[in-house]
Amino acid sequence: MWGPFDLDGHAAVVTGAARGIGFATAKRLAEAGSHVLLVDRDGALVAQRASEIVASGVRGSAVGHAADLADIDAARGTIEACVAAFGRCTLLVNNAGIFPAASSLSMTPEFFDRVLTLNLRGAVFAAQAAAARMVAAGDRGSIVNIASVDALRPAMVGLAAYDASKAGMVAVTKSMALELAPHGIRVNAIAPGGVDTEGARAFQSELAAAPPSAPAPAATGAAAASPIPMGRMAEPDEIALAVVYLASSAASYVTGATLVVDGGMLLT
Ligand SMILES: NC(=O)c1ccc[n+]([C@@H]2O[C@H](COP(=O)([O-])OP(=O)(O)OC[C@H]3O[C@@H](n4cnc5c(N)ncnc54)[C@H](O)[C@@H]3O)[C@@H](O)[C@H]2O)c1
């Protein structure tokens, strides 16, 4: 049924998988045949979500794993946990991320570091551990980094730290793709526009309560769906299916790419 998108035999780590884009991605990967380690700092919820995926009758399998990806040792440990659970690790989806707002005039070094530590540093060293494992095992796997359209153009004010983290992720995607291509390992990014998730809704509520400076022309959030040419935000599953594509043999010649999935937002 999944044809060139089939992921039978893969073993994947998906970070930030207890909800939103990460959960939708873990579910689709398991449906496509992959074994999936769902990683999240919310250990109870991620275990429950993994059980839900198994109970839905997927071809692959799902296991929950508690870890804080801002901690490099924990990030590296997720790859070891995947190998312990499934015998290998052939796919990493770096999805865990935070998107707090603060204007560039008022943000503190601590705020900047908090965003970069999870969104970029944690992702980079998880990718390093995954790639090292793939090289050692001779696996021709892949890494998919969930960036953002903000890596390419700010969607609103107040996201300088976030935008830096996601632009860095796109840059690292290209660098690692270049270095890992001789090993047959592909590294790609996805740049979603607005996606209707719990995190995005909480973000909208925070912005409404305390705008970072001038009223934000938010390009995410239900109230701001009109600037999106397709007239709506994405469902998490629409990002998940893009991950399946990049992880699968359908994308066997795609590396170093950033796939924009934004309903046309960047065209405006
Ligand atoms: N929702 C959007 O509009 C949108 C748009 C572009 C990019 N993105 C990116 O997609 C990714 C997922 O976004 P989402 O909207 O699904 O988020 P979300 O807030 O709904 O879910 C994020 C998940 O990550 C987990 N998490 C957060 N910090 C963690 C940590 N330190 N260690 C482990 N797990 C952690 C949370 O517990 C949660 O389960 C993020 O990287 C985000 O920047 C989202």
The ligand as an SDF file (V2000), in Angstrom:
LIG
                    3D

 44 48  0  0  0  0  0  0  0  0999 V2000
    3.0530   24.5820   15.0700 N   0  0  0  0  0  0  0  0  0  0  0  0
    3.5750   25.3970   14.1640 C   0  0  0  0  0  0  0  0  0  0  0  0
    2.8990   26.3100   13.6570 O   0  0  0  0  0  0  0  0  0  0  0  0
    5.0040   25.1900   13.6920 C   0  0  0  0  0  0  0  0  0  0  0  0
    5.4310   25.8830   12.5500 C   0  0  0  0  0  0  0  0  0  0  0  0
    6.7580   25.7070   12.1050 C   0  0  0  0  0  0  0  0  0  0  0  0
    7.6070   24.8640   12.7910 C   0  0  0  0  0  0  0  0  0  0  0  0
    7.1700   24.2160   13.8950 N   0  0  0  0  0  0  0  0  0  0  0  0
    8.1290   23.3520   14.6020 C   0  0  0  0  0  0  0  0  0  0  0  0
    7.6170   22.0470   14.7070 O   0  0  0  0  0  0  0  0  0  0  0  0
    8.0840   21.4530   15.9040 C   0  0  0  0  0  0  0  0  0  0  0  0
    6.8970   20.8970   16.6890 C   0  0  0  0  0  0  0  0  0  0  0  0
    5.9790   21.9470   16.9100 O   0  0  0  0  0  0  0  0  0  0  0  0
    4.5320   21.6770   17.5390 P   0  0  0  0  0  0  0  0  0  0  0  0
    3.6850   22.8350   17.1410 O   0  0  0  0  0  0  0  0  0  0  0  0
    4.0810   20.2980   17.2190 O   0  0  0  0  0  0  0  0  0  0  0  0
    4.8860   21.8080   19.1030 O   0  0  0  0  0  0  0  0  0  0  0  0
    4.0610   21.3800   20.4140 P   0  0  0  0  0  0  0  0  0  0  0  0
    4.4470   22.3800   21.4550 O   0  0  0  0  0  0  0  0  0  0  0  0
    2.6170   21.1760   20.1390 O   0  0  0  0  0  0  0  0  0  0  0  0
    4.7230   19.9560   20.7630 O   0  0  0  0  0  0  0  0  0  0  0  0
    6.0840   19.9050   21.0770 C   0  0  0  0  0  0  0  0  0  0  0  0
    6.4100   18.6480   21.8330 C   0  0  0  0  0  0  0  0  0  0  0  0
    7.8130   18.7100   22.1510 O   0  0  0  0  0  0  0  0  0  0  0  0
    8.0110   18.3870   23.5030 C   0  0  0  0  0  0  0  0  0  0  0  0
    9.1970   19.0520   24.0190 N   0  0  0  0  0  0  0  0  0  0  0  0
    9.3720   20.3710   24.2280 C   0  0  0  0  0  0  0  0  0  0  0  0
   10.5750   20.6020   24.7720 N   0  0  0  0  0  0  0  0  0  0  0  0
   11.1840   19.4020   24.8970 C   0  0  0  0  0  0  0  0  0  0  0  0
   12.4370   18.9870   25.4110 C   0  0  0  0  0  0  0  0  0  0  0  0
   13.3020   19.8590   25.9520 N   0  0  0  0  0  0  0  0  0  0  0  0
   12.7450   17.6800   25.3740 N   0  0  0  0  0  0  0  0  0  0  0  0
   11.8580   16.7870   24.8850 C   0  0  0  0  0  0  0  0  0  0  0  0
   10.6480   17.1150   24.3990 N   0  0  0  0  0  0  0  0  0  0  0  0
   10.3120   18.4150   24.4030 C   0  0  0  0  0  0  0  0  0  0  0  0
    6.7430   18.8560   24.2110 C   0  0  0  0  0  0  0  0  0  0  0  0
    6.5400   18.1800   25.4590 O   0  0  0  0  0  0  0  0  0  0  0  0
    5.6650   18.5350   23.1700 C   0  0  0  0  0  0  0  0  0  0  0  0
    5.1650   17.2290   23.3230 O   0  0  0  0  0  0  0  0  0  0  0  0
    8.8810   22.5120   16.6550 C   0  0  0  0  0  0  0  0  0  0  0  0
   10.2550   22.3390   16.3950 O   0  0  0  0  0  0  0  0  0  0  0  0
    8.4040   23.8030   16.0190 C   0  0  0  0  0  0  0  0  0  0  0  0
    9.3570   24.8340   16.0620 O   0  0  0  0  0  0  0  0  0  0  0  0
    5.8910   24.3490   14.3720 C   0  0  0  0  0  0  0  0  0  0  0  0
  1  2  1  0
  2  3  2  0
  2  4  1  0
  4  5  1  0
  4 44  2  0
  5  6  2  0
  6  7  1  0
  7  8  2  0
  8  9  1  0
  8 44  1  0
  9 10  1  0
  9 42  1  0
 10 11  1  0
 11 12  1  0
 11 40  1  0
 12 13  1  0
 13 14  1  0
 14 15  2  0
 14 16  1  0
 14 17  1  0
 17 18  1  0
 18 19  2  0
 18 20  1  0
 18 21  1  0
 21 22  1  0
 22 23  1  0
 23 24  1  0
 23 38  1  0
 24 25  1  0
 25 26  1  0
 25 36  1  0
 26 27  1  0
 26 35  1  0
 27 28  2  0
 28 29  1  0
 29 30  1  0
 29 35  2  0
 30 31  1  0
 30 32  2  0
 32 33  1  0
 33 34  2  0
 34 35  1  0
 36 37  1  0
 36 38  1  0
 38 39  1  0
 40 41  1  0
 40 42  1  0
 42 43  1  0
M  CHG  2   8   1  16  -1
M  END
$$$$
